[in-house]
């Protein structure tokens, strides 16, 4: 019979922030508030949290960079 080992593996705040900036996080939000069929408020938001280097790699891959910015992304 195998022994069960309990592991308490915790991460520091610095490790969590480093991972978020390295990989990036996208929060996509869409909400609508209506009252009696009348739309009062619509919220459409996309929040991206990433390091500049991560964003530049993503933007280059999907073609978001303009030509003068593209040269900067290749140098990094």
N, CA, C and O atoms as a GROMACS GRO file, in nm:
protein
  304
    1UNK      N    1   0.084  -0.117   0.000
    1UNK     CA    2   0.000   0.000   0.000
    1UNK      C    3   0.089   0.125   0.000
    1UNK      O    4   0.181   0.135   0.081
    2UNK      N    5   0.063   0.217  -0.090
    2UNK     CA    6   0.144   0.339  -0.103
    2UNK      C    7   0.105   0.439   0.005
    2UNK      O    8  -0.013   0.456   0.037
    3UNK      N    9   0.204   0.504   0.059
    3UNK     CA   10   0.179   0.605   0.162
    3UNK      C   11   0.133   0.734   0.095
    3UNK      O   12   0.182   0.772  -0.011
    4UNK      N   13   0.039   0.800   0.157
    4UNK     CA   14  -0.011   0.927   0.106
    4UNK      C   15   0.073   1.038   0.166
    4UNK      O   16   0.089   1.048   0.288
    5UNK      N   17   0.128   1.122   0.079
    5UNK     CA   18   0.210   1.233   0.125
    5UNK      C   19   0.132   1.363   0.106
    5UNK      O   20   0.076   1.389   0.000
    6UNK      N   21   0.131   1.440   0.208
    6UNK     CA   22   0.063   1.570   0.202
    6UNK      C   23   0.166   1.677   0.168
    6UNK      O   24   0.269   1.688   0.234
    7UNK      N   25   0.138   1.753   0.067
    7UNK     CA   26   0.232   1.856   0.023
    7UNK      C   27   0.166   1.992   0.033
    7UNK      O   28   0.055   2.013  -0.018
    8UNK      N   29   0.233   2.083   0.097
    8UNK     CA   30   0.184   2.220   0.105
    8UNK      C   31   0.277   2.302   0.016
    8UNK      O   32   0.380   2.352   0.060
    9UNK      N   33   0.237   2.316  -0.110
    9UNK     CA   34   0.317   2.388  -0.208
    9UNK      C   35   0.255   2.526  -0.228
    9UNK      O   36   0.149   2.538  -0.288
   10UNK      N   37   0.320   2.627  -0.177
   10UNK     CA   38   0.266   2.762  -0.189
   10UNK      C   39   0.359   2.847  -0.274
   10UNK      O   40   0.479   2.821  -0.284
   11UNK      N   41   0.301   2.949  -0.333
   11UNK     CA   42   0.378   3.042  -0.416
   11UNK      C   43   0.377   3.179  -0.351
   11UNK      O   44   0.278   3.220  -0.289
   12UNK      N   45   0.487   3.248  -0.365
   12UNK     CA   46   0.491   3.383  -0.313
   12UNK      C   47   0.421   3.477  -0.412
   12UNK      O   48   0.398   3.441  -0.527
   13UNK      N   49   0.388   3.594  -0.365
   13UNK     CA   50   0.321   3.692  -0.450
   13UNK      C   51   0.409   3.728  -0.570
   13UNK      O   52   0.358   3.748  -0.680
   14UNK      N   53   0.540   3.735  -0.548
   14UNK     CA   54   0.632   3.768  -0.658
   14UNK      C   55   0.629   3.660  -0.766
   14UNK      O   56   0.635   3.692  -0.884
   15UNK      N   57   0.619   3.532  -0.727
   15UNK     CA   58   0.612   3.424  -0.825
   15UNK      C   59   0.483   3.430  -0.905
   15UNK      O   60   0.482   3.407  -1.026
   16UNK      N   61   0.373   3.460  -0.837
   16UNK     CA   62   0.243   3.470  -0.905
   16UNK      C   63   0.244   3.585  -1.005
   16UNK      O   64   0.200   3.568  -1.118
   17UNK      N   65   0.294   3.701  -0.965
   17UNK     CA   66   0.301   3.817  -1.055
   17UNK      C   67   0.393   3.788  -1.173
   17UNK      O   68   0.362   3.824  -1.286
   18UNK      N   69   0.506   3.723  -1.147
   18UNK     CA   70   0.599   3.688  -1.254
   18UNK      C   71   0.532   3.597  -1.356
   18UNK      O   72   0.548   3.616  -1.477
   19UNK      N   73   0.458   3.499  -1.310
   19UNK     CA   74   0.389   3.407  -1.401
   19UNK      C   75   0.281   3.478  -1.481
   19UNK      O   76   0.266   3.454  -1.601
   20UNK      N   77   0.205   3.567  -1.417
   20UNK     CA   78   0.100   3.642  -1.488
   20UNK      C   79   0.162   3.729  -1.596
   20UNK      O   80   0.112   3.733  -1.708
   21UNK      N   81   0.271   3.800  -1.563
   21UNK     CA   82   0.334   3.887  -1.661
   21UNK      C   83   0.400   3.806  -1.773
   21UNK      O   84   0.404   3.852  -1.887
   22UNK      N   85   0.451   3.687  -1.741
   22UNK     CA   86   0.516   3.605  -1.842
   22UNK      C   87   0.414   3.544  -1.938
   22UNK      O   88   0.435   3.546  -2.059
   23UNK      N   89   0.305   3.492  -1.888
   23UNK     CA   90   0.204   3.426  -1.970
   23UNK      C   91   0.095   3.521  -2.017
   23UNK      O   92   0.045   3.509  -2.129
   24UNK      N   93   0.058   3.615  -1.932
   24UNK     CA   94  -0.048   3.709  -1.965
   24UNK      C   95  -0.184   3.658  -1.920
   24UNK      O   96  -0.206   3.538  -1.909
   25UNK      N   97  -0.275   3.751  -1.895
   25UNK     CA   98  -0.411   3.720  -1.854
   25UNK      C   99  -0.504   3.810  -1.934
   25UNK      O  100  -0.478   3.929  -1.950
   26UNK      N  101  -0.613   3.753  -1.985
   26UNK     CA  102  -0.714   3.831  -2.056
   26UNK      C  103  -0.847   3.813  -1.984
   26UNK      O  104  -0.891   3.700  -1.961
   27UNK      N  105  -0.910   3.923  -1.949
   27UNK     CA  106  -1.042   3.920  -1.887
   27UNK      C  107  -1.137   3.984  -1.987
   27UNK      O  108  -1.123   4.102  -2.019
   28UNK      N  109  -1.233   3.908  -2.036
   28UNK     CA  110  -1.329   3.956  -2.134
   28UNK      C  111  -1.465   3.967  -2.066
   28UNK      O  112  -1.517   3.867  -2.015
   29UNK      N  113  -1.523   4.086  -2.065
   29UNK     CA  114  -1.646   4.111  -1.992
   29UNK      C  115  -1.750   4.171  -2.085
   29UNK      O  116  -1.722   4.265  -2.160
   30UNK      N  117  -1.871   4.115  -2.079
   30UNK     CA  118  -1.983   4.172  -2.152
   30UNK      C  119  -2.104   4.166  -2.060
   30UNK      O  120  -2.140   4.058  -2.012
   31UNK      N  121  -2.165   4.280  -2.034
   31UNK     CA  122  -2.281   4.285  -1.944
   31UNK      C  123  -2.384   4.384  -1.998
   31UNK      O  124  -2.348   4.485  -2.058
   32UNK      N  125  -2.511   4.353  -1.975
   32UNK     CA  126  -2.620   4.441  -2.018
   32UNK      C  127  -2.719   4.452  -1.902
   32UNK      O  128  -2.758   4.353  -1.842
   33UNK      N  129  -2.758   4.575  -1.874
   33UNK     CA  130  -2.859   4.599  -1.770
   33UNK      C  131  -2.982   4.656  -1.840
   33UNK      O  132  -2.977   4.761  -1.905
   34UNK      N  133  -3.094   4.585  -1.823
   34UNK     CA  134  -3.220   4.628  -1.886
   34UNK      C  135  -3.329   4.636  -1.779
   34UNK      O  136  -3.328   4.561  -1.682
   35UNK      N  137  -3.422   4.728  -1.799
   35UNK     CA  138  -3.536   4.741  -1.711
   35UNK      C  139  -3.661   4.752  -1.797
   35UNK      O  140  -3.673   4.846  -1.876
   36UNK      N  141  -3.751   4.660  -1.784
   36UNK     CA  142  -3.875   4.654  -1.860
   36UNK      C  143  -3.846   4.660  -2.010
   36UNK      O  144  -3.913   4.732  -2.084
   37UNK      N  145  -3.746   4.586  -2.053
   37UNK     CA  146  -3.713   4.578  -2.194
   37UNK      C  147  -3.636   4.697  -2.249
   37UNK      O  148  -3.607   4.701  -2.368
   38UNK      N  149  -3.602   4.793  -2.164
   38UNK     CA  150  -3.526   4.910  -2.207
   38UNK      C  151  -3.382   4.892  -2.160
   38UNK      O  152  -3.355   4.875  -2.042
   39UNK      N  153  -3.294   4.898  -2.255
   39UNK     CA  154  -3.153   4.880  -2.223
   39UNK      C  155  -3.100   5.007  -2.157
   39UNK      O  156  -3.101   5.115  -2.216
   40UNK      N  157  -3.054   4.992  -2.033
   40UNK     CA  158  -3.002   5.106  -1.959
   40UNK      C  159  -2.852   5.119  -1.968
   40UNK      O  160  -2.798   5.230  -1.973
   41UNK      N  161  -2.782   5.006  -1.968
   41UNK     CA  162  -2.638   5.009  -1.964
   41UNK      C  163  -2.582   4.885  -2.032
   41UNK      O  164  -2.629   4.774  -2.009
   42UNK      N  165  -2.481   4.904  -2.115
   42UNK     CA  166  -2.409   4.793  -2.176
   42UNK      C  167  -2.260   4.815  -2.153
   42UNK      O  168  -2.208   4.923  -2.178
   43UNK      N  169  -2.194   4.711  -2.105
   43UNK     CA  170  -2.050   4.719  -2.080
   43UNK      C  171  -1.983   4.610  -2.161
   43UNK      O  172  -2.019   4.492  -2.152
   44UNK      N  173  -1.886   4.650  -2.241
   44UNK     CA  174  -1.808   4.555  -2.320
   44UNK      C  175  -1.662   4.593  -2.299
   44UNK      O  176  -1.616   4.697  -2.346
   45UNK      N  177  -1.589   4.507  -2.227
   45UNK     CA  178  -1.452   4.541  -2.192
   45UNK      C  179  -1.360   4.420  -2.209
   45UNK      O  180  -1.401   4.306  -2.186
   46UNK      N  181  -1.240   4.446  -2.248
   46UNK     CA  182  -1.136   4.344  -2.254
   46UNK      C  183  -1.014   4.401  -2.183
   46UNK      O  184  -0.960   4.504  -2.222
   47UNK      N  185  -0.971   4.333  -2.078
   47UNK     CA  186  -0.857   4.377  -1.999
   47UNK      C  187  -0.744   4.277  -2.020
   47UNK      O  188  -0.762   4.157  -2.002
   48UNK      N  189  -0.629   4.328  -2.058
   48UNK     CA  190  -0.513   4.242  -2.082
   48UNK      C  191  -0.404   4.283  -1.984
   48UNK      O  192  -0.366   4.399  -1.975
   49UNK      N  193  -0.354   4.184  -1.911
   49UNK     CA  194  -0.243   4.207  -1.818
   49UNK      C  195  -0.128   4.119  -1.863
   49UNK      O  196  -0.137   3.996  -1.859
   50UNK      N  197  -0.019   4.182  -1.906
   50UNK     CA  198   0.098   4.108  -1.953
   50UNK      C  199   0.218   4.202  -1.954
   50UNK      O  200   0.202   4.324  -1.946
   51UNK      N  201   0.335   4.146  -1.962
   51UNK     CA  202   0.454   4.230  -1.974
   51UNK      C  203   0.461   4.286  -2.117
   51UNK      O  204   0.395   4.234  -2.207
   52UNK      N  205   0.539   4.389  -2.136
   52UNK     CA  206   0.554   4.449  -2.269
   52UNK      C  207   0.610   4.346  -2.367
   52UNK      O  208   0.564   4.337  -2.481
   53UNK      N  209   0.708   4.268  -2.323
   53UNK     CA  210   0.769   4.167  -2.409
   53UNK      C  211   0.666   4.062  -2.453
   53UNK      O  212   0.663   4.024  -2.570
   54UNK      N  213   0.583   4.016  -2.360
   54UNK     CA  214   0.478   3.918  -2.394
   54UNK      C  215   0.379   3.977  -2.493
   54UNK      O  216   0.340   3.911  -2.589
   55UNK      N  217   0.338   4.103  -2.470
   55UNK     CA  218   0.242   4.166  -2.561
   55UNK      C  219   0.303   4.184  -2.700
   55UNK      O  220   0.236   4.161  -2.800
   56UNK      N  221   0.430   4.226  -2.706
   56UNK     CA  222   0.494   4.245  -2.837
   56UNK      C  223   0.504   4.112  -2.914
   56UNK      O  224   0.483   4.110  -3.035
   57UNK      N  225   0.535   4.002  -2.844
   57UNK     CA  226   0.539   3.872  -2.912
   57UNK      C  227   0.401   3.834  -2.964
   57UNK      O  228   0.389   3.784  -3.076
   58UNK      N  229   0.297   3.857  -2.884
   58UNK     CA  230   0.160   3.826  -2.926
   58UNK      C  231   0.120   3.916  -3.043
   58UNK      O  232   0.067   3.867  -3.143
   59UNK      N  233   0.144   4.046  -3.031
   59UNK     CA  234   0.105   4.140  -3.136
   59UNK      C  235   0.175   4.108  -3.268
   59UNK      O  236   0.115   4.120  -3.375
   60UNK      N  237   0.302   4.069  -3.260
   60UNK     CA  238   0.375   4.033  -3.381
   60UNK      C  239   0.314   3.908  -3.445
   60UNK      O  240   0.301   3.899  -3.567
   61UNK      N  241   0.276   3.811  -3.361
   61UNK     CA  242   0.220   3.685  -3.413
   61UNK      C  243   0.085   3.705  -3.481
   61UNK      O  244   0.055   3.634  -3.577
   62UNK      N  245   0.004   3.799  -3.433
   62UNK     CA  246  -0.128   3.819  -3.492
   62UNK      C  247  -0.134   3.939  -3.586
   62UNK      O  248  -0.241   3.970  -3.639
   63UNK      N  249  -0.020   4.006  -3.607
   63UNK     CA  250  -0.015   4.115  -3.705
   63UNK      C  251  -0.072   4.247  -3.657
   63UNK      O  252  -0.125   4.323  -3.738
   64UNK      N  253  -0.064   4.276  -3.528
   64UNK     CA  254  -0.116   4.403  -3.476
   64UNK      C  255  -0.016   4.518  -3.486
   64UNK      O  256  -0.055   4.634  -3.472
   65UNK      N  257   0.109   4.488  -3.510
   65UNK     CA  258   0.212   4.592  -3.512
   65UNK      C  259   0.218   4.661  -3.647
   65UNK      O  260   0.203   4.598  -3.752
   66UNK      N  261   0.241   4.793  -3.644
   66UNK     CA  262   0.266   4.867  -3.767
   66UNK      C  263   0.410   4.842  -3.807
   66UNK      O  264   0.487   4.788  -3.728
   67UNK      N  265   0.449   4.881  -3.926
   67UNK     CA  266   0.583   4.853  -3.977
   67UNK      C  267   0.694   4.911  -3.890
   67UNK      O  268   0.793   4.842  -3.864
   68UNK      N  269   0.681   5.036  -3.845
   68UNK     CA  270   0.788   5.095  -3.764
   68UNK      C  271   0.797   5.030  -3.627
   68UNK      O  272   0.906   5.024  -3.570
   69UNK      N  273   0.688   4.982  -3.572
   69UNK     CA  274   0.689   4.912  -3.444
   69UNK      C  275   0.739   4.770  -3.462
   69UNK      O  276   0.798   4.712  -3.370
   70UNK      N  277   0.716   4.713  -3.578
   70UNK     CA  278   0.756   4.575  -3.606
   70UNK      C  279   0.906   4.559  -3.596
   70UNK      O  280   0.955   4.457  -3.547
   71UNK      N  281   0.980   4.659  -3.640
   71UNK     CA  282   1.126   4.655  -3.632
   71UNK      C  283   1.172   4.650  -3.487
   71UNK      O  284   1.267   4.579  -3.455
   72UNK      N  285   1.105   4.725  -3.397
   72UNK     CA  286   1.139   4.725  -3.256
   72UNK      C  287   1.114   4.587  -3.194
   72UNK      O  288   1.194   4.540  -3.113
   73UNK      N  289   1.005   4.521  -3.232
   73UNK     CA  290   0.973   4.390  -3.177
   73UNK      C  291   1.074   4.285  -3.220
   73UNK      O  292   1.099   4.191  -3.145
   74UNK      N  293   1.132   4.299  -3.337
   74UNK     CA  294   1.231   4.202  -3.384
   74UNK      C  295   1.362   4.216  -3.309
   74UNK      O  296   1.435   4.118  -3.292
   75UNK      N  297   1.394   4.338  -3.263
   75UNK     CA  298   1.519   4.360  -3.192
   75UNK      C  299   1.517   4.300  -3.052
   75UNK      O  300   1.623   4.265  -3.000
   76UNK      N  301   1.399   4.288  -2.991
   76UNK     CA  302   1.391   4.238  -2.854
   76UNK      C  303   1.385   4.089  -2.847
   76UNK      O  304   1.377   4.032  -2.738
   0.00000   0.00000   0.00000
